[in-house]
Amino acid sequence: MGELICVKCKVALVPESTELRYLDHAFSVKTLKCPKCGQVCLSEELVRGKISEVEMSLEDK
């Protein structure tokens, strides 16, 4: 797969640590982010994996 480009800014997304929040809890994940506008790209792998695990864990409490 080639580099991903921000649709709005037409620049390449760069890897960056991003803080996500869910139910008043925060966790950091590596994502691709537009260096110009800050738009974040969440991969399907991340959403179905780490984010899903955190969501289930917090909702079970």
Distance bins in CASP14 RR format, pairs under 12 A and 6 or more apart:
PFRMAT RR
TARGET T0000
AUTHOR 0000-0000-0000
RMODE 2
METHOD distances of the structure
MODEL  1
1 13 0 0 0 0 0 1 0 0 0 0 0
1 32 0 0 0 0 0 1 0 0 0 0 0
1 41 0 0 0 0 0 1 0 0 0 0 0
1 43 0 0 0 0 0 1 0 0 0 0 0
2 12 0 0 0 0 1 0 0 0 0 0 0
2 13 0 0 0 0 0 1 0 0 0 0 0
2 32 0 0 0 0 0 1 0 0 0 0 0
3 11 0 0 0 0 1 0 0 0 0 0 0
3 12 1 0 1 0 0 0 0 0 0 0 0
3 13 1 0 0 1 0 0 0 0 0 0 0
3 14 0 0 0 0 1 0 0 0 0 0 0
3 15 0 0 0 0 0 1 0 0 0 0 0
3 32 0 0 0 0 1 0 0 0 0 0 0
3 34 0 0 0 0 0 1 0 0 0 0 0
3 41 0 0 0 0 0 1 0 0 0 0 0
4 10 0 0 0 0 0 1 0 0 0 0 0
4 11 0 0 0 0 0 1 0 0 0 0 0
4 12 1 0 0 1 0 0 0 0 0 0 0
4 13 1 0 1 0 0 0 0 0 0 0 0
4 14 0 0 0 0 1 0 0 0 0 0 0
4 15 0 0 0 0 0 1 0 0 0 0 0
4 31 0 0 0 0 0 1 0 0 0 0 0
4 32 1 0 1 0 0 0 0 0 0 0 0
4 33 0 0 0 0 0 1 0 0 0 0 0
4 34 0 0 0 0 1 0 0 0 0 0 0
4 39 0 0 0 0 0 1 0 0 0 0 0
4 40 0 0 0 0 0 1 0 0 0 0 0
4 41 1 0 1 0 0 0 0 0 0 0 0
4 42 0 0 0 0 0 1 0 0 0 0 0
4 43 0 0 0 0 1 0 0 0 0 0 0
5 11 1 0 0 1 0 0 0 0 0 0 0
5 12 1 0 1 0 0 0 0 0 0 0 0
5 13 1 0 0 1 0 0 0 0 0 0 0
5 14 0 0 0 0 0 1 0 0 0 0 0
5 32 0 0 0 0 0 1 0 0 0 0 0
5 34 0 0 0 0 1 0 0 0 0 0 0
5 35 0 0 0 0 0 1 0 0 0 0 0
5 36 0 0 0 0 0 1 0 0 0 0 0
5 39 0 0 0 0 0 1 0 0 0 0 0
5 41 0 0 0 0 0 1 0 0 0 0 0
6 12 1 0 0 1 0 0 0 0 0 0 0
6 13 1 0 0 1 0 0 0 0 0 0 0
6 14 0 0 0 0 0 1 0 0 0 0 0
6 32 0 0 0 0 1 0 0 0 0 0 0
6 33 0 0 0 0 1 0 0 0 0 0 0
6 34 1 1 0 0 0 0 0 0 0 0 0
6 35 0 0 0 0 1 0 0 0 0 0 0
6 36 1 0 0 1 0 0 0 0 0 0 0
6 37 1 0 0 1 0 0 0 0 0 0 0
6 38 0 0 0 0 1 0 0 0 0 0 0
6 39 1 0 1 0 0 0 0 0 0 0 0
6 40 0 0 0 0 0 1 0 0 0 0 0
6 41 0 0 0 0 1 0 0 0 0 0 0
7 13 0 0 0 0 0 1 0 0 0 0 0
7 34 0 0 0 0 1 0 0 0 0 0 0
7 36 0 0 0 0 0 1 0 0 0 0 0
7 37 0 0 0 0 0 1 0 0 0 0 0
7 39 0 0 0 0 1 0 0 0 0 0 0
7 41 0 0 0 0 0 1 0 0 0 0 0
8 34 1 0 0 1 0 0 0 0 0 0 0
8 36 0 0 0 0 1 0 0 0 0 0 0
8 37 1 0 1 0 0 0 0 0 0 0 0
8 38 0 0 0 0 1 0 0 0 0 0 0
8 39 1 0 0 1 0 0 0 0 0 0 0
9 33 0 0 0 0 0 1 0 0 0 0 0
9 34 1 0 1 0 0 0 0 0 0 0 0
9 35 0 0 0 0 1 0 0 0 0 0 0
9 36 1 0 1 0 0 0 0 0 0 0 0
9 37 1 0 1 0 0 0 0 0 0 0 0
9 38 0 0 0 0 1 0 0 0 0 0 0
9 39 1 0 0 1 0 0 0 0 0 0 0
10 34 0 0 0 0 1 0 0 0 0 0 0
10 36 0 0 0 0 1 0 0 0 0 0 0
10 37 0 0 0 0 0 1 0 0 0 0 0
10 39 0 0 0 0 0 1 0 0 0 0 0
11 32 0 0 0 0 0 1 0 0 0 0 0
11 33 0 0 0 0 0 1 0 0 0 0 0
11 34 1 0 0 1 0 0 0 0 0 0 0
11 35 1 0 0 1 0 0 0 0 0 0 0
11 36 1 0 1 0 0 0 0 0 0 0 0
11 37 0 0 0 0 1 0 0 0 0 0 0
11 38 0 0 0 0 0 1 0 0 0 0 0
11 39 0 0 0 0 0 1 0 0 0 0 0
12 32 0 0 0 0 1 0 0 0 0 0 0
12 33 0 0 0 0 0 1 0 0 0 0 0
12 34 0 0 0 0 1 0 0 0 0 0 0
12 35 0 0 0 0 1 0 0 0 0 0 0
12 36 0 0 0 0 0 1 0 0 0 0 0
12 41 0 0 0 0 0 1 0 0 0 0 0
13 30 0 0 0 0 0 1 0 0 0 0 0
13 31 0 0 0 0 1 0 0 0 0 0 0
13 32 1 1 0 0 0 0 0 0 0 0 0
13 33 1 0 0 1 0 0 0 0 0 0 0
13 34 1 0 1 0 0 0 0 0 0 0 0
13 35 1 0 0 1 0 0 0 0 0 0 0
13 36 0 0 0 0 0 1 0 0 0 0 0
13 37 0 0 0 0 0 1 0 0 0 0 0
13 38 0 0 0 0 1 0 0 0 0 0 0
13 39 0 0 0 0 1 0 0 0 0 0 0
13 40 0 0 0 0 1 0 0 0 0 0 0
13 41 1 0 1 0 0 0 0 0 0 0 0
13 42 0 0 0 0 0 1 0 0 0 0 0
13 43 0 0 0 0 0 1 0 0 0 0 0
14 30 0 0 0 0 0 1 0 0 0 0 0
14 31 0 0 0 0 1 0 0 0 0 0 0
14 32 1 0 0 1 0 0 0 0 0 0 0
14 33 1 0 0 1 0 0 0 0 0 0 0
14 34 1 0 0 1 0 0 0 0 0 0 0
14 35 1 0 1 0 0 0 0 0 0 0 0
14 36 0 0 0 0 0 1 0 0 0 0 0
14 38 0 0 0 0 1 0 0 0 0 0 0
14 39 0 0 0 0 0 1 0 0 0 0 0
14 40 0 0 0 0 0 1 0 0 0 0 0
14 41 0 0 0 0 0 1 0 0 0 0 0
15 29 0 0 0 0 0 1 0 0 0 0 0
15 30 1 0 0 1 0 0 0 0 0 0 0
15 31 1 0 0 1 0 0 0 0 0 0 0
15 32 1 0 0 1 0 0 0 0 0 0 0
15 33 1 0 0 1 0 0 0 0 0 0 0
15 34 0 0 0 0 0 1 0 0 0 0 0
15 35 0 0 0 0 0 1 0 0 0 0 0
15 40 0 0 0 0 0 1 0 0 0 0 0
15 41 0 0 0 0 0 1 0 0 0 0 0
15 43 0 0 0 0 0 1 0 0 0 0 0
16 28 0 0 0 0 0 1 0 0 0 0 0
16 29 0 0 0 0 1 0 0 0 0 0 0
16 30 1 0 0 1 0 0 0 0 0 0 0
16 31 1 0 0 1 0 0 0 0 0 0 0
16 32 1 0 0 1 0 0 0 0 0 0 0
16 33 1 0 1 0 0 0 0 0 0 0 0
16 34 0 0 0 0 1 0 0 0 0 0 0
16 35 0 0 0 0 1 0 0 0 0 0 0
16 38 0 0 0 0 1 0 0 0 0 0 0
16 39 0 0 0 0 0 1 0 0 0 0 0
16 40 0 0 0 0 1 0 0 0 0 0 0
16 41 0 0 0 0 0 1 0 0 0 0 0
17 26 0 0 0 0 0 1 0 0 0 0 0
17 27 0 0 0 0 0 1 0 0 0 0 0
17 28 1 0 1 0 0 0 0 0 0 0 0
17 29 1 0 0 1 0 0 0 0 0 0 0
17 30 1 0 0 1 0 0 0 0 0 0 0
17 31 1 0 0 1 0 0 0 0 0 0 0
17 32 0 0 0 0 0 1 0 0 0 0 0
17 33 0 0 0 0 1 0 0 0 0 0 0
17 40 0 0 0 0 0 1 0 0 0 0 0
18 26 0 0 0 0 0 1 0 0 0 0 0
18 27 0 0 0 0 1 0 0 0 0 0 0
18 28 1 0 0 1 0 0 0 0 0 0 0
18 29 1 0 1 0 0 0 0 0 0 0 0
18 30 1 0 0 1 0 0 0 0 0 0 0
18 31 1 0 1 0 0 0 0 0 0 0 0
18 32 0 0 0 0 1 0 0 0 0 0 0
18 33 1 0 0 1 0 0 0 0 0 0 0
18 34 0 0 0 0 0 1 0 0 0 0 0
18 38 0 0 0 0 1 0 0 0 0 0 0
18 39 0 0 0 0 0 1 0 0 0 0 0
18 40 1 0 1 0 0 0 0 0 0 0 0
18 41 0 0 0 0 1 0 0 0 0 0 0
18 42 0 0 0 0 1 0 0 0 0 0 0
18 43 0 0 0 0 0 1 0 0 0 0 0
18 46 0 0 0 0 1 0 0 0 0 0 0
18 50 0 0 0 0 0 1 0 0 0 0 0
18 51 0 0 0 0 0 1 0 0 0 0 0
19 25 0 0 0 0 0 1 0 0 0 0 0
19 26 1 0 1 0 0 0 0 0 0 0 0
19 27 1 0 0 1 0 0 0 0 0 0 0
19 28 1 0 1 0 0 0 0 0 0 0 0
19 29 0 0 0 0 1 0 0 0 0 0 0
19 30 0 0 0 0 0 1 0 0 0 0 0
19 31 0 0 0 0 0 1 0 0 0 0 0
19 33 0 0 0 0 0 1 0 0 0 0 0
19 40 0 0 0 0 0 1 0 0 0 0 0
20 26 1 0 0 1 0 0 0 0 0 0 0
20 27 1 0 1 0 0 0 0 0 0 0 0
20 28 1 0 0 1 0 0 0 0 0 0 0
20 29 1 0 0 1 0 0 0 0 0 0 0
20 30 0 0 0 0 0 1 0 0 0 0 0
20 31 0 0 0 0 1 0 0 0 0 0 0
20 40 0 0 0 0 1 0 0 0 0 0 0
20 42 0 0 0 0 1 0 0 0 0 0 0
20 46 0 0 0 0 1 0 0 0 0 0 0
20 47 0 0 0 0 0 1 0 0 0 0 0
20 50 0 0 0 0 1 0 0 0 0 0 0
20 51 1 0 0 1 0 0 0 0 0 0 0
20 54 0 0 0 0 1 0 0 0 0 0 0
20 55 0 0 0 0 0 1 0 0 0 0 0
20 58 0 0 0 0 0 1 0 0 0 0 0
21 27 0 0 0 0 1 0 0 0 0 0 0
21 28 0 0 0 0 0 1 0 0 0 0 0
21 29 0 0 0 0 0 1 0 0 0 0 0
21 51 0 0 0 0 0 1 0 0 0 0 0
21 54 0 0 0 0 0 1 0 0 0 0 0
21 55 0 0 0 0 0 1 0 0 0 0 0
21 58 0 0 0 0 0 1 0 0 0 0 0
22 29 0 0 0 0 0 1 0 0 0 0 0
22 47 0 0 0 0 0 1 0 0 0 0 0
22 50 0 0 0 0 0 1 0 0 0 0 0
22 51 1 0 0 1 0 0 0 0 0 0 0
22 52 0 0 0 0 0 1 0 0 0 0 0
22 53 0 0 0 0 0 1 0 0 0 0 0
22 54 1 0 0 1 0 0 0 0 0 0 0
22 55 1 0 0 1 0 0 0 0 0 0 0
22 56 0 0 0 0 0 1 0 0 0 0 0
22 57 0 0 0 0 1 0 0 0 0 0 0
22 58 1 0 0 1 0 0 0 0 0 0 0
22 59 0 0 0 0 1 0 0 0 0 0 0
22 61 0 0 0 0 0 1 0 0 0 0 0
23 54 0 0 0 0 1 0 0 0 0 0 0
23 55 0 0 0 0 1 0 0 0 0 0 0
23 56 0 0 0 0 0 1 0 0 0 0 0
23 57 0 0 0 0 0 1 0 0 0 0 0
23 58 1 0 1 0 0 0 0 0 0 0 0
23 59 1 0 0 1 0 0 0 0 0 0 0
23 60 0 0 0 0 0 1 0 0 0 0 0
23 61 0 0 0 0 1 0 0 0 0 0 0
24 58 0 0 0 0 1 0 0 0 0 0 0
24 61 0 0 0 0 0 1 0 0 0 0 0
25 51 0 0 0 0 0 1 0 0 0 0 0
25 54 1 0 0 1 0 0 0 0 0 0 0
25 55 0 0 0 0 0 1 0 0 0 0 0
25 57 0 0 0 0 1 0 0 0 0 0 0
25 58 1 0 1 0 0 0 0 0 0 0 0
25 59 0 0 0 0 0 1 0 0 0 0 0
25 61 0 0 0 0 1 0 0 0 0 0 0
26 54 0 0 0 0 0 1 0 0 0 0 0
26 58 0 0 0 0 0 1 0 0 0 0 0
27 46 0 0 0 0 0 1 0 0 0 0 0
27 50 1 0 0 1 0 0 0 0 0 0 0
27 51 0 0 0 0 1 0 0 0 0 0 0
27 53 0 0 0 0 0 1 0 0 0 0 0
27 54 1 0 0 1 0 0 0 0 0 0 0
27 55 0 0 0 0 0 1 0 0 0 0 0
27 57 0 0 0 0 0 1 0 0 0 0 0
27 58 0 0 0 0 1 0 0 0 0 0 0
28 46 0 0 0 0 0 1 0 0 0 0 0
28 50 0 0 0 0 0 1 0 0 0 0 0
28 54 0 0 0 0 0 1 0 0 0 0 0
29 40 0 0 0 0 1 0 0 0 0 0 0
29 41 0 0 0 0 0 1 0 0 0 0 0
29 42 0 0 0 0 1 0 0 0 0 0 0
29 43 0 0 0 0 1 0 0 0 0 0 0
29 45 0 0 0 0 0 1 0 0 0 0 0
29 46 1 0 0 1 0 0 0 0 0 0 0
29 47 0 0 0 0 0 1 0 0 0 0 0
29 49 0 0 0 0 0 1 0 0 0 0 0
29 50 1 0 0 1 0 0 0 0 0 0 0
29 51 1 0 0 1 0 0 0 0 0 0 0
29 53 0 0 0 0 0 1 0 0 0 0 0
29 54 0 0 0 0 1 0 0 0 0 0 0
30 40 0 0 0 0 0 1 0 0 0 0 0
30 41 0 0 0 0 0 1 0 0 0 0 0
30 42 0 0 0 0 0 1 0 0 0 0 0
30 43 0 0 0 0 1 0 0 0 0 0 0
30 45 0 0 0 0 0 1 0 0 0 0 0
30 46 0 0 0 0 1 0 0 0 0 0 0
30 50 0 0 0 0 1 0 0 0 0 0 0
31 38 0 0 0 0 0 1 0 0 0 0 0
31 39 0 0 0 0 0 1 0 0 0 0 0
31 40 1 0 1 0 0 0 0 0 0 0 0
31 41 1 0 0 1 0 0 0 0 0 0 0
31 42 1 0 0 1 0 0 0 0 0 0 0
31 43 1 0 0 1 0 0 0 0 0 0 0
31 45 0 0 0 0 0 1 0 0 0 0 0
31 46 1 0 0 1 0 0 0 0 0 0 0
31 47 0 0 0 0 0 1 0 0 0 0 0
31 50 0 0 0 0 0 1 0 0 0 0 0
31 51 0 0 0 0 0 1 0 0 0 0 0
32 38 0 0 0 0 0 1 0 0 0 0 0
32 39 0 0 0 0 1 0 0 0 0 0 0
32 40 1 0 0 1 0 0 0 0 0 0 0
32 41 1 0 1 0 0 0 0 0 0 0 0
32 42 0 0 0 0 1 0 0 0 0 0 0
32 43 1 0 0 1 0 0 0 0 0 0 0
32 46 0 0 0 0 0 1 0 0 0 0 0
33 39 1 0 0 1 0 0 0 0 0 0 0
33 40 1 0 1 0 0 0 0 0 0 0 0
33 41 1 0 0 1 0 0 0 0 0 0 0
33 42 0 0 0 0 0 1 0 0 0 0 0
34 40 1 0 0 1 0 0 0 0 0 0 0
34 41 0 0 0 0 1 0 0 0 0 0 0
40 46 0 0 0 0 0 1 0 0 0 0 0
40 47 0 0 0 0 0 1 0 0 0 0 0
41 47 0 0 0 0 0 1 0 0 0 0 0
42 48 0 0 0 0 0 1 0 0 0 0 0
42 49 0 0 0 0 0 1 0 0 0 0 0
42 50 0 0 0 0 1 0 0 0 0 0 0
42 51 1 0 0 1 0 0 0 0 0 0 0
42 52 0 0 0 0 0 1 0 0 0 0 0
43 49 0 0 0 0 1 0 0 0 0 0 0
43 50 0 0 0 0 0 1 0 0 0 0 0
43 51 0 0 0 0 0 1 0 0 0 0 0
44 50 0 0 0 0 0 1 0 0 0 0 0
44 51 0 0 0 0 0 1 0 0 0 0 0
44 52 0 0 0 0 0 1 0 0 0 0 0
45 51 0 0 0 0 1 0 0 0 0 0 0
45 52 0 0 0 0 0 1 0 0 0 0 0
46 52 0 0 0 0 1 0 0 0 0 0 0
46 53 0 0 0 0 0 1 0 0 0 0 0
46 54 0 0 0 0 0 1 0 0 0 0 0
47 53 0 0 0 0 0 1 0 0 0 0 0
47 54 0 0 0 0 0 1 0 0 0 0 0
47 55 0 0 0 0 1 0 0 0 0 0 0
48 54 0 0 0 0 0 1 0 0 0 0 0
48 55 0 0 0 0 0 1 0 0 0 0 0
48 56 0 0 0 0 0 1 0 0 0 0 0
49 55 0 0 0 0 1 0 0 0 0 0 0
49 56 0 0 0 0 0 1 0 0 0 0 0
49 57 0 0 0 0 0 1 0 0 0 0 0
50 56 0 0 0 0 0 1 0 0 0 0 0
50 57 0 0 0 0 0 1 0 0 0 0 0
51 57 0 0 0 0 0 1 0 0 0 0 0
51 58 0 0 0 0 0 1 0 0 0 0 0
52 58 0 0 0 0 0 1 0 0 0 0 0
52 59 0 0 0 0 0 1 0 0 0 0 0
53 59 0 0 0 0 0 1 0 0 0 0 0
53 60 0 0 0 0 0 1 0 0 0 0 0
54 60 0 0 0 0 0 1 0 0 0 0 0
54 61 0 0 0 0 0 1 0 0 0 0 0
55 61 0 0 0 0 0 1 0 0 0 0 0
END
